[in-house]
């Protein structure tokens, strides 16, 4: 199982084909999506990767979350999401994910 990607929907558009038809598409923005933490079976009881995205205002980050980010040496994120993965799909903490 693979990890996900956190994006922000910017809007809708269309791609026009050579025969005059159109294909509706969604425009998404990937903004500094980074691996914040790994959840392991031994420590947490399940396998997952925690991803963070965005840059929050400092006043909106609680002290416990600041400590969580400082421990793994990753800058604070606006949103955190966990994706369950298989043990062979772990990504290093601090790695940035891109659409490629």
MOMONOR-V580225 format. One record per pair of residues at least 24 apart in sequence whose C-alpha atoms are under 10 Angstrom apart, sorted by sequence separation. I is the first residue (numbers start at 1). GAP is how many residues later the second one is. D is the distance in whole Angstrom. If there is no record, write none. Layout:
BEGIN
{{I & GAP & D} {I & GAP & D}}
END
This chain:
BEGIN
{{6 & 24 & 7} {7 & 24 & 7} {30 & 24 & 9} {31 & 24 & 9} {52 & 24 & 8} {53 & 24 & 5} {54 & 24 & 5} {55 & 24 & 9} {5 & 25 & 8} {6 & 25 & 8} {7 & 25 & 10} {52 & 25 & 5} {53 & 25 & 6} {54 & 25 & 7} {6 & 26 & 9} {7 & 26 & 8} {51 & 26 & 9} {52 & 26 & 7} {53 & 26 & 5} {54 & 26 & 9} {6 & 27 & 7} {52 & 27 & 5} {53 & 27 & 7} {5 & 28 & 7} {6 & 28 & 9} {51 & 28 & 8} {52 & 28 & 4} {53 & 28 & 9} {5 & 29 & 9} {51 & 29 & 6} {52 & 29 & 6} {50 & 30 & 7} {51 & 30 & 5} {52 & 30 & 9} {37 & 31 & 9} {50 & 31 & 6} {51 & 31 & 6} {36 & 32 & 9} {37 & 32 & 9} {49 & 32 & 8} {50 & 32 & 4} {51 & 32 & 8} {36 & 33 & 7} {48 & 33 & 10} {49 & 33 & 6} {50 & 33 & 6} {48 & 34 & 6} {49 & 34 & 5} {50 & 34 & 9} {37 & 35 & 7} {47 & 35 & 10} {48 & 35 & 5} {49 & 35 & 6} {36 & 36 & 7} {47 & 36 & 9} {48 & 36 & 4} {49 & 36 & 7} {35 & 37 & 10} {36 & 37 & 9} {37 & 37 & 9} {47 & 37 & 6} {48 & 37 & 5} {49 & 37 & 10} {36 & 38 & 7} {46 & 38 & 8} {47 & 38 & 6} {48 & 38 & 8} {35 & 39 & 9} {36 & 39 & 9} {46 & 39 & 9} {47 & 39 & 6} {48 & 39 & 8} {34 & 40 & 8} {36 & 40 & 9} {46 & 40 & 10} {47 & 40 & 7} {49 & 40 & 9} {34 & 41 & 9} {36 & 41 & 9} {46 & 41 & 10} {48 & 41 & 9} {49 & 41 & 7} {47 & 42 & 10} {48 & 42 & 8} {49 & 42 & 8} {51 & 42 & 9} {52 & 42 & 10} {34 & 43 & 9} {37 & 43 & 10} {39 & 43 & 9} {47 & 43 & 9} {49 & 43 & 9} {50 & 43 & 9} {51 & 43 & 9} {53 & 43 & 10} {33 & 44 & 9} {36 & 44 & 8} {38 & 44 & 9} {39 & 44 & 10} {49 & 44 & 9} {51 & 44 & 10} {52 & 44 & 10} {3 & 45 & 9} {4 & 45 & 9} {6 & 45 & 8} {8 & 45 & 10} {32 & 45 & 9} {35 & 45 & 10} {36 & 45 & 10} {37 & 45 & 9} {38 & 45 & 10} {39 & 45 & 9} {40 & 45 & 10} {51 & 45 & 9} {3 & 46 & 7} {4 & 46 & 10} {5 & 46 & 8} {6 & 46 & 8} {7 & 46 & 8} {8 & 46 & 10} {33 & 46 & 10} {34 & 46 & 10} {35 & 46 & 10} {36 & 46 & 10} {38 & 46 & 10} {39 & 46 & 9} {40 & 46 & 10} {41 & 46 & 9} {51 & 46 & 9} {2 & 47 & 10} {3 & 47 & 9} {4 & 47 & 9} {5 & 47 & 10} {6 & 47 & 7} {7 & 47 & 10} {33 & 47 & 10} {35 & 47 & 10} {38 & 47 & 10} {40 & 47 & 8} {3 & 48 & 9} {5 & 48 & 9} {6 & 48 & 10} {39 & 48 & 10} {40 & 50 & 10} {39 & 51 & 9} {38 & 52 & 7} {38 & 53 & 8} {37 & 54 & 9} {38 & 54 & 8} {35 & 55 & 10} {36 & 55 & 10} {37 & 55 & 8} {38 & 55 & 7} {35 & 56 & 7} {36 & 56 & 9} {37 & 56 & 6} {34 & 57 & 10} {35 & 57 & 7} {36 & 57 & 6} {37 & 57 & 8} {34 & 58 & 10} {35 & 58 & 5} {36 & 58 & 6} {34 & 59 & 8} {35 & 59 & 5} {36 & 59 & 8} {34 & 60 & 6} {35 & 60 & 6} {36 & 60 & 10} {33 & 61 & 10} {34 & 61 & 6} {35 & 61 & 7} {33 & 62 & 9} {34 & 62 & 4} {35 & 62 & 8} {32 & 63 & 10} {33 & 63 & 6} {34 & 63 & 6} {32 & 64 & 7} {33 & 64 & 5} {34 & 64 & 9} {31 & 65 & 10} {32 & 65 & 7} {33 & 65 & 7} {31 & 66 & 9} {32 & 66 & 8} {33 & 66 & 10} {30 & 67 & 9} {31 & 67 & 9} {30 & 68 & 7} {30 & 69 & 7} {29 & 70 & 10} {6 & 73 & 9} {6 & 74 & 9} {6 & 75 & 8} {5 & 76 & 9} {4 & 77 & 9} {4 & 78 & 9} {5 & 78 & 9} {3 & 79 & 9} {4 & 79 & 6} {3 & 80 & 6} {4 & 80 & 9} {2 & 81 & 8} {3 & 81 & 7} {4 & 81 & 9} {1 & 82 & 10} {2 & 82 & 8} {3 & 82 & 6} {1 & 83 & 8} {2 & 83 & 6} {3 & 83 & 9} {1 & 84 & 5} {2 & 84 & 7} {1 & 85 & 5} {2 & 85 & 10} {1 & 86 & 9} {2 & 86 & 9} {3 & 86 & 7} {1 & 87 & 9} {2 & 87 & 6} {3 & 87 & 8} {1 & 88 & 7} {2 & 88 & 9} {3 & 88 & 9} {1 & 89 & 10} {2 & 89 & 10} {6 & 91 & 9} {5 & 92 & 7} {6 & 92 & 10} {7 & 92 & 10} {4 & 93 & 9} {5 & 93 & 8} {3 & 94 & 10} {5 & 94 & 8}}
END
